[in-house]
Amino acid sequence: MFVGGWRGSRVGVSDVTDKASGEILATVALATSLDVSEACQVAVRSGAGWASVSAEQRAALLRRAIQLLETHKDEVIYWLVRESGSTKAKANEELLGAKAHLAHSADVATKPSRQILKDDAEMLSYCERVPLGVVGVIGPFNYPLILSLRFVAAALAMGNAVVLKPSLNTAVSGGILIARLFEEAGLPKGVLQVIPGEAEVGSALVEDPNVTMIAFTGSTSVGKKIGAKAGAALKRMTLELGGKSPFVVLGDADLDLAARAGAFSTFFHQGQVCMAPGLHIVHQSIFNAYSERVAELAKAIRVGDPYRENVGLGPIINEKQRDRVHSIIEEAVAAGAQILEGGTFRRLFYRPTVLINVPHHTRAFTEEIFGPVAVIVPFDDELDALRLANGTGYGLAASVFGELEHAKRFGKQIQTGMLHINDRSTIANAKAPVGGTKASGNVSRVGHDANIEDFTTWLWVTETRRLIGYEINPNLDK
């Protein structure tokens, strides 16, 4: 772990494994609640100095980190492929995204942050954005580098100290690698801490009195628990949670383009993407043709070890998640759903799966699956399609395929944080404000100017130049 420097563990280590083969690649020291407390205290002490560093200097450090990522890109891709089960294509995409977030955070850091309210002979009055203090970041396993780094970079750029708890499934690429990156870039010691650990470490981080803000990416169920604890402590929080993103295919859509985008969005990185389509909502007139085309595309995908083979999909992150995916499919089939393709696995390698005739009460229809499963449902009336799109309880991303103006009119009625017309639902851009609503998040965002809004606060300052007389009991006779 990285707490004021590299240190071992009081309680033991966790194995870092190749998800495709099970091979142990390394071990990481496990943090305890005591380590969390120490890390936060170090962050408070070091953060004051970092907050006083100029925005230009902070931006320059982030740009040095970009250069280091490029210099060491082969090592970064190695860890993403082996530790998270990424294909090389997905790992390259994640590396590019990480560099983009560092660049955007550097650019935002140097934007003007002061507004003059009054400037005359009596007083200078102004407000300015100032750092929050210590930001606690809790990262996920699916895009471990980019989804941790985007918060770390935004927080550091705005002058905050950071304590990062990566997922133990990806403790190197989501944590240790980030600590090493900023250490090499020249970040002052103590400004960034990395504490790999179990769930109780995350809880201790949320509850620590030295932490001003929590940034979390993960499941809705865990996000609600974090939100309750952070809210009780009056802490700021940004929560990007699960999704059941609607992928709507209108009757006038280009069927093949829609099917290709739908298959890509659903199956990429084994479906372990929060913005992946949860429901493919397809007009009845093209439902059969669309379903068959997605099944054809699924059948053609090669699944295997992305480190040793040229494949389209790698392994599910662990047995627990694989078994959950399989149980959701089995439950749906037992209730009457039909498998057009897939539904089988070997070790952690799950075949891309296409389900139709899925009963609305099953988990396949109502829950985020987080696996390579396309749930395709028909509609006749667009009001029914809109009801399905808005009825999931989530609101992260949505895609609509159809004639452009038609698709735009329909899409603007979907309750979502991100809307994509005639494209995949998994688009990402560091310059865009990314986040969700309803069960997908607390309407906070990361990217765009949200890096300023969420990772700083307003400070109002007055500088009195000519003091006027104050009298509590004025002389009314004058």
C-alpha positions as CSV (number, residue, x, y, z in Angstrom):
1,M,0.0,0.0,0.0
2,F,1.0,3.6,-0.3
3,V,0.6,5.7,2.8
4,G,3.1,8.5,3.0
5,G,5.3,6.1,1.0
6,W,5.4,2.4,0.3
7,R,4.7,0.1,3.3
8,G,3.7,-3.5,4.1
9,S,0.6,-4.7,5.8
10,R,-0.3,-5.4,9.5
11,V,-2.7,-8.2,8.5
12,G,-1.5,-9.9,5.3
13,V,-1.6,-9.7,1.6
14,S,-4.0,-10.3,-1.3
15,D,-3.1,-12.3,-4.4
16,V,-3.2,-10.4,-7.8
17,T,-4.3,-13.0,-10.3
18,D,-4.5,-13.4,-14.1
19,K,-8.3,-13.7,-14.5
20,A,-8.0,-15.9,-17.6
21,S,-5.5,-18.5,-16.2
22,G,-5.7,-18.0,-12.4
23,E,-1.9,-17.5,-12.3
24,I,-0.8,-15.4,-9.3
25,L,1.1,-12.4,-10.7
26,A,1.9,-10.5,-7.5
27,T,0.6,-9.8,-4.0
28,V,-0.5,-6.5,-2.5
29,A,-0.5,-5.4,1.1
30,L,-4.0,-5.2,2.7
31,A,-4.9,-2.1,4.5
32,T,-6.8,-1.9,7.8
33,S,-9.1,0.7,9.3
34,L,-6.0,2.0,11.2
35,D,-4.2,2.4,7.9
36,V,-7.2,4.4,6.6
37,S,-7.0,6.7,9.6
38,E,-3.3,7.2,9.2
39,A,-3.6,7.8,5.4
40,C,-6.3,10.4,5.9
41,Q,-4.2,12.2,8.6
42,V,-1.2,12.2,6.2
43,A,-3.4,13.5,3.4
44,V,-4.6,16.4,5.6
45,R,-1.1,17.4,6.5
46,S,0.2,17.2,3.0
47,G,-2.8,18.6,1.3
48,A,-2.4,22.0,2.8
49,G,0.9,22.4,0.9
50,W,-0.5,21.0,-2.3
51,A,-3.5,23.4,-2.2
52,S,-1.0,26.3,-2.2
53,V,0.7,25.1,-5.3
54,S,-0.2,27.1,-8.4
55,A,-2.7,25.8,-10.8
56,E,-0.1,25.9,-13.6
57,Q,2.3,23.7,-11.5
58,R,-0.5,21.2,-10.8
59,A,-1.4,21.1,-14.5
60,A,2.2,20.5,-15.4
61,L,2.5,17.5,-13.1
62,L,-0.6,16.0,-14.6
63,R,0.9,16.4,-18.1
64,R,4.1,14.7,-16.9
65,A,1.8,11.8,-15.8
66,I,0.5,11.6,-19.4
67,Q,4.0,11.3,-20.7
68,L,4.8,8.6,-18.2
69,L,1.7,6.6,-19.2
70,E,2.8,6.8,-22.8
71,T,6.4,5.7,-21.9
72,H,5.2,2.8,-19.9
73,K,2.1,1.9,-22.0
74,D,3.2,-1.7,-22.6
75,E,3.3,-2.3,-18.8
76,V,0.0,-0.6,-18.3
77,I,-1.7,-2.7,-21.0
78,Y,0.0,-5.9,-19.6
79,W,-1.7,-5.3,-16.2
80,L,-5.1,-4.3,-17.6
81,V,-5.1,-7.4,-19.8
82,R,-4.0,-9.9,-17.2
83,E,-5.5,-8.4,-14.0
84,S,-8.9,-7.3,-15.3
85,G,-9.5,-9.7,-18.2
86,S,-9.4,-6.9,-20.8
87,T,-8.7,-7.6,-24.4
88,K,-5.7,-5.7,-25.8
89,A,-8.2,-3.5,-27.7
90,K,-10.1,-2.6,-24.5
91,A,-6.8,-2.0,-22.6
92,N,-5.6,0.4,-25.3
93,E,-9.0,2.2,-25.2
94,E,-8.7,2.5,-21.4
95,L,-5.1,3.8,-21.7
96,L,-6.2,6.5,-24.2
97,G,-9.1,7.4,-21.9
98,A,-6.9,7.7,-18.9
99,K,-4.6,10.1,-20.7
100,A,-7.6,12.1,-21.9
101,H,-8.8,12.6,-18.3
102,L,-5.4,13.7,-17.2
103,A,-5.2,16.2,-20.0
104,H,-8.7,17.5,-19.4
105,S,-8.1,17.9,-15.7
106,A,-4.9,19.8,-16.4
107,D,-6.8,22.1,-18.7
108,V,-9.6,22.7,-16.3
109,A,-7.2,23.4,-13.4
110,T,-6.0,26.6,-15.1
111,K,-9.4,28.1,-15.8
112,P,-10.1,31.4,-14.0
113,S,-11.6,30.7,-10.5
114,R,-12.2,34.1,-9.1
115,Q,-15.2,36.5,-9.6
116,I,-15.0,40.1,-8.5
117,L,-18.2,41.2,-6.7
118,K,-17.1,44.7,-5.7
119,D,-13.9,46.7,-6.1
120,D,-14.0,50.4,-5.0
121,A,-12.4,52.7,-2.4
122,E,-14.2,51.0,0.5
123,M,-13.9,47.3,-0.3
124,L,-12.6,44.5,-2.5
125,S,-15.2,41.7,-2.5
126,Y,-14.7,38.5,-4.5
127,C,-15.5,34.8,-4.5
128,E,-13.2,32.0,-5.6
129,R,-13.2,28.3,-6.0
130,V,-11.0,26.5,-3.3
131,P,-10.1,22.9,-2.7
132,L,-12.3,20.7,-0.5
133,G,-9.5,19.1,1.4
134,V,-9.3,15.3,1.3
135,V,-11.2,13.4,-1.3
136,G,-11.8,9.7,-0.8
137,V,-12.0,7.7,-4.1
138,I,-13.4,4.1,-4.2
139,G,-12.8,2.5,-7.6
140,P,-14.4,-0.4,-9.5
141,F,-12.8,-3.4,-11.2
142,N,-14.2,-3.1,-14.8
143,Y,-12.3,-0.1,-16.0
144,P,-9.9,0.1,-13.0
145,L,-7.4,2.6,-14.4
146,I,-9.7,5.1,-16.0
147,L,-12.6,5.0,-13.5
148,S,-10.2,5.6,-10.6
149,L,-7.9,8.0,-12.4
150,R,-10.6,10.3,-13.6
151,F,-11.6,11.2,-10.0
152,V,-8.0,11.2,-8.8
153,A,-6.9,13.5,-11.6
154,A,-9.8,15.9,-11.1
155,A,-9.3,16.1,-7.4
156,L,-5.5,16.6,-7.6
157,A,-5.9,19.2,-10.3
158,M,-8.2,21.3,-8.1
159,G,-5.7,21.2,-5.2
160,N,-7.1,18.4,-3.1
161,A,-5.3,15.5,-1.5
162,V,-6.6,12.0,-2.3
163,V,-7.0,8.7,-0.5
164,L,-7.8,5.9,-3.1
165,K,-9.2,2.5,-2.3
166,P,-9.1,0.3,-5.4
167,S,-11.1,-2.9,-6.0
168,L,-9.1,-5.9,-4.7
169,N,-10.0,-7.6,-8.0
170,T,-7.8,-5.0,-9.8
171,A,-5.6,-3.6,-7.0
172,V,-2.6,-3.0,-9.3
173,S,-4.1,-1.4,-12.4
174,G,-6.7,0.5,-10.3
175,G,-4.4,1.6,-7.4
176,I,-0.8,0.6,-7.2
177,L,-0.1,1.7,-10.8
178,I,-1.7,5.1,-10.1
179,A,0.4,5.6,-7.0
180,R,3.6,4.8,-8.9
181,L,2.5,7.0,-11.8
182,F,2.2,10.1,-9.6
183,E,5.2,9.3,-7.5
184,E,7.3,9.2,-10.6
185,A,5.6,12.4,-11.9
186,G,6.8,14.3,-8.8
187,L,3.6,14.6,-6.7
188,P,4.7,15.6,-3.2
189,K,4.8,12.8,-0.7
190,G,1.5,12.3,1.2
191,V,-0.8,14.0,-1.3
192,L,-2.0,10.7,-2.7
193,Q,-2.5,7.5,-0.6
194,V,-3.5,4.1,-2.0
195,I,-5.1,1.6,0.4
196,P,-6.2,-1.8,-1.0
197,G,-8.6,-3.6,1.2
198,E,-11.9,-5.3,1.8
199,A,-15.3,-3.6,2.2
200,E,-14.6,-2.5,5.7
201,V,-11.7,-0.4,4.4
202,G,-14.0,1.4,2.1
203,S,-16.5,2.0,5.0
204,A,-13.7,3.4,7.2
205,L,-12.7,5.8,4.4
206,V,-16.3,7.0,4.0
207,E,-16.6,7.6,7.7
208,D,-13.2,9.2,8.4
209,P,-13.7,12.7,9.7
210,N,-10.8,14.0,7.7
211,V,-12.4,13.1,4.4
212,T,-14.5,15.9,2.9
213,M,-15.8,14.2,-0.2
214,I,-16.4,10.6,-1.5
215,A,-16.2,9.7,-5.1
216,F,-17.5,6.2,-5.8
217,T,-18.1,4.2,-9.0
218,G,-19.9,0.9,-8.5
219,S,-23.2,-0.9,-7.9
220,T,-26.3,0.9,-6.9
221,S,-26.7,-1.3,-3.8
222,V,-23.3,-0.4,-2.5
223,G,-23.7,3.3,-3.6
224,K,-26.8,3.6,-1.5
225,K,-24.9,2.4,1.6
226,I,-22.1,4.9,0.9
227,G,-24.6,7.7,0.2
228,A,-26.3,7.1,3.5
229,K,-23.1,7.2,5.5
230,A,-21.6,10.1,3.7
231,G,-24.9,12.0,3.9
232,A,-25.1,11.4,7.6
233,A,-21.7,13.0,8.0
234,L,-22.7,15.9,5.7
235,K,-20.0,15.0,3.2
236,R,-20.1,15.9,-0.5
237,M,-20.3,12.8,-2.7
238,T,-20.3,11.9,-6.4
239,L,-21.9,8.5,-7.1
240,E,-21.8,6.9,-10.5
241,L,-23.8,3.7,-10.1
242,G,-25.4,0.9,-12.1
243,G,-27.4,1.0,-15.2
244,K,-30.0,-0.8,-17.2
245,S,-29.5,1.4,-20.3
246,P,-32.3,1.2,-22.9
247,F,-31.1,0.6,-26.5
248,V,-34.1,1.6,-28.6
249,V,-34.4,0.6,-32.2
250,L,-37.2,2.4,-34.0
251,G,-39.0,1.1,-37.0
252,D,-37.1,3.3,-39.4
253,A,-33.6,2.4,-38.1
254,D,-30.8,1.0,-40.2
255,L,-31.2,-2.5,-38.9
256,D,-27.6,-3.8,-39.5
257,L,-26.0,-0.7,-38.1
258,A,-28.2,-0.8,-35.0
259,A,-27.5,-4.5,-34.5
260,R,-23.8,-4.0,-34.8
261,A,-23.9,-1.1,-32.3
262,G,-26.1,-3.0,-30.0
263,A,-23.9,-6.1,-30.0
264,F,-20.8,-4.1,-29.5
265,S,-22.3,-2.1,-26.6
266,T,-23.7,-5.3,-24.9
267,F,-20.8,-7.7,-25.3
268,F,-17.7,-5.4,-25.1
269,H,-15.5,-6.3,-22.1
270,Q,-17.8,-9.2,-21.3
271,G,-20.7,-6.8,-20.7
272,Q,-19.0,-5.5,-17.6
273,V,-19.7,-1.9,-18.5
274,C,-22.2,0.2,-16.5
275,M,-23.4,1.9,-19.7
276,A,-24.0,-1.4,-21.6
277,P,-27.6,-1.9,-22.9
278,G,-29.8,-3.5,-20.3
279,L,-32.8,-3.8,-22.7
280,H,-32.8,-3.8,-26.5
281,I,-36.2,-2.3,-27.1
282,V,-37.0,-3.1,-30.8
283,H,-40.0,-2.2,-33.0
284,Q,-42.1,-5.3,-33.8
285,S,-41.6,-4.9,-37.5
286,I,-37.9,-5.6,-37.3
287,F,-37.8,-7.5,-34.0
288,N,-37.1,-10.9,-35.5
289,A,-34.5,-9.7,-38.0
290,Y,-32.7,-7.6,-35.4
291,S,-32.7,-10.5,-32.8
292,E,-31.3,-12.9,-35.4
293,R,-28.6,-10.5,-36.5
294,V,-27.4,-9.8,-33.0
295,A,-27.3,-13.6,-32.4
296,E,-25.2,-14.0,-35.5
297,L,-22.8,-11.4,-34.3
298,A,-22.6,-13.0,-30.9
299,K,-21.9,-16.4,-32.4
300,A,-19.0,-15.0,-34.4
301,I,-17.2,-13.6,-31.3
302,R,-14.1,-15.5,-30.1
303,V,-13.9,-15.9,-26.3
304,G,-10.7,-16.8,-24.6
305,D,-7.5,-15.8,-22.9
306,P,-6.8,-12.2,-24.1
307,Y,-3.1,-12.4,-23.0
308,R,-2.3,-15.5,-25.0
309,E,-4.9,-15.4,-27.8
310,N,-6.4,-12.9,-30.3
311,V,-10.0,-12.9,-28.9
312,G,-12.9,-10.6,-28.8
313,L,-13.9,-11.3,-25.2
314,G,-12.0,-12.3,-22.2
315,P,-13.0,-13.8,-18.8
316,I,-15.7,-12.6,-16.3
317,I,-13.9,-11.0,-13.4
318,N,-14.5,-13.9,-10.9
319,E,-16.6,-17.0,-10.2
320,K,-19.1,-15.1,-8.1
321,Q,-20.0,-12.8,-10.9
322,R,-20.0,-15.5,-13.5
323,D,-22.4,-17.6,-11.4
324,R,-24.7,-14.6,-10.9
325,V,-24.9,-14.0,-14.6
326,H,-25.6,-17.7,-15.3
327,S,-28.3,-17.8,-12.6
328,I,-30.1,-14.8,-14.1
329,I,-30.1,-16.5,-17.5
330,E,-31.3,-19.9,-16.0
331,E,-34.1,-18.1,-14.1
332,A,-35.3,-16.3,-17.3
333,V,-35.3,-19.5,-19.3
334,A,-37.2,-21.4,-16.6
335,A,-39.8,-18.6,-16.7
336,G,-40.2,-18.9,-20.5
337,A,-37.4,-16.9,-22.1
338,Q,-35.7,-18.3,-25.2
339,I,-31.9,-18.4,-25.8
340,L,-31.0,-17.6,-29.4
341,E,-27.3,-17.8,-28.8
342,G,-24.9,-18.5,-25.9
343,G,-26.0,-19.3,-22.3
344,T,-22.9,-21.5,-21.7
345,F,-19.5,-21.0,-20.1
346,R,-16.1,-22.6,-19.6
347,R,-14.3,-21.6,-16.4
348,L,-14.7,-17.8,-16.4
349,F,-15.3,-17.5,-20.2
350,Y,-19.0,-16.8,-20.8
351,R,-20.3,-17.0,-24.3
352,P,-22.1,-13.9,-25.6
353,T,-25.8,-14.6,-25.0
354,V,-29.0,-13.4,-26.7
355,L,-32.4,-13.7,-24.9
356,I,-35.9,-13.1,-26.2
357,N,-39.4,-13.6,-24.8
358,V,-38.1,-12.6,-21.4
359,P,-40.8,-12.3,-18.8
360,H,-41.0,-8.8,-17.3
361,H,-40.8,-10.1,-13.7
362,T,-37.4,-11.8,-14.1
363,R,-34.1,-10.4,-13.0
364,A,-32.9,-10.5,-16.7
365,F,-35.5,-7.9,-17.4
366,T,-35.3,-5.8,-14.2
367,E,-31.7,-5.9,-13.0
368,E,-28.3,-4.9,-14.2
369,I,-26.7,-8.2,-15.3
370,F,-23.1,-7.0,-15.8
371,G,-22.4,-9.8,-18.2
372,P,-22.4,-10.5,-22.0
373,V,-26.2,-10.8,-22.2
374,A,-28.5,-9.1,-24.7
375,V,-32.1,-9.0,-23.5
376,I,-34.2,-8.1,-26.6
377,V,-37.9,-7.1,-26.2
378,P,-40.4,-5.9,-28.8
379,F,-42.8,-2.9,-28.9
380,D,-45.6,-1.9,-31.2
381,D,-46.4,1.6,-29.9
382,E,-43.8,4.2,-29.1
383,L,-45.5,5.2,-25.9
384,D,-44.9,1.6,-24.8
385,A,-41.3,1.8,-25.9
386,L,-40.9,4.9,-23.8
387,R,-42.5,3.3,-20.8
388,L,-40.0,0.4,-21.1
389,A,-37.1,2.8,-21.5
390,N,-38.1,4.9,-18.5
391,G,-39.4,2.0,-16.4
392,T,-36.1,0.4,-15.4
393,G,-35.5,2.6,-12.4
394,Y,-32.1,3.5,-13.7
395,G,-31.0,6.5,-15.7
396,L,-27.3,6.3,-16.8
397,A,-27.2,6.1,-20.6
398,A,-29.5,5.5,-23.5
399,S,-29.2,4.9,-27.3
400,V,-31.9,5.5,-29.9
401,F,-31.6,4.3,-33.5
402,G,-33.8,5.6,-36.3
403,E,-34.3,8.4,-38.8
404,L,-32.3,11.2,-37.2
405,E,-35.1,13.7,-36.3
406,H,-37.4,10.9,-35.3
407,A,-34.7,9.4,-33.0
408,K,-33.9,12.8,-31.5
409,R,-37.6,13.5,-30.7
410,F,-38.0,10.1,-29.0
411,G,-34.6,10.2,-27.2
412,K,-35.2,13.5,-25.5
413,Q,-38.1,11.9,-23.7
414,I,-35.9,9.3,-22.0
415,Q,-34.9,10.0,-18.4
416,T,-31.1,9.6,-18.6
417,G,-27.8,11.3,-17.9
418,M,-26.4,10.5,-21.4
419,L,-28.2,10.1,-24.7
420,H,-26.7,8.8,-27.9
421,I,-28.5,9.0,-31.2
422,N,-27.6,6.4,-33.8
423,D,-24.5,5.2,-31.8
424,R,-23.5,2.8,-29.1
425,S,-24.5,3.4,-25.5
426,T,-20.9,3.0,-24.2
427,I,-19.4,6.2,-25.6
428,A,-17.0,8.0,-23.3
429,N,-15.4,11.4,-23.4
430,A,-13.3,13.1,-20.7
431,K,-14.6,16.5,-21.9
432,A,-18.3,15.5,-21.4
433,P,-20.2,15.7,-18.1
434,V,-20.6,11.9,-17.3
435,G,-23.1,10.6,-14.8
436,G,-26.6,9.4,-14.2
437,T,-29.9,10.0,-12.4
438,K,-32.4,7.9,-10.5
439,A,-30.7,4.6,-9.4
440,S,-27.7,5.4,-11.6
441,G,-26.3,8.2,-9.5
442,N,-26.9,11.3,-7.4
443,V,-26.9,13.6,-10.5
444,S,-23.3,14.5,-9.9
445,R,-20.9,14.5,-12.9
446,V,-17.3,14.1,-13.8
447,G,-15.7,15.7,-16.8
448,H,-16.4,19.0,-18.4
449,D,-16.6,21.8,-15.8
450,A,-18.0,19.3,-13.3
451,N,-14.4,18.8,-12.3
452,I,-14.5,22.4,-10.9
453,E,-18.0,22.2,-9.5
454,D,-17.7,18.9,-7.7
455,F,-14.1,19.1,-6.5
456,T,-14.0,22.6,-5.2
457,T,-16.3,24.9,-3.2
458,W,-16.9,28.7,-3.1
459,L,-15.1,30.9,-0.7
460,W,-16.3,34.5,-0.4
461,V,-13.6,37.0,0.7
462,T,-13.9,40.7,1.5
463,E,-10.9,43.1,2.0
464,T,-12.0,46.3,3.6
465,R,-10.0,49.3,2.5
466,R,-11.9,52.0,4.5
467,L,-13.7,50.9,7.6
468,I,-17.0,52.5,8.3
469,G,-18.2,53.2,11.8
470,Y,-20.5,50.6,13.4
471,E,-22.8,51.4,16.3
472,I,-25.1,48.9,17.9
473,N,-27.2,51.6,19.7
474,P,-27.3,54.5,17.3
475,N,-28.1,58.0,18.7
476,L,-31.6,58.6,17.3
477,D,-31.5,62.3,18.3
478,K,-28.9,63.2,15.7
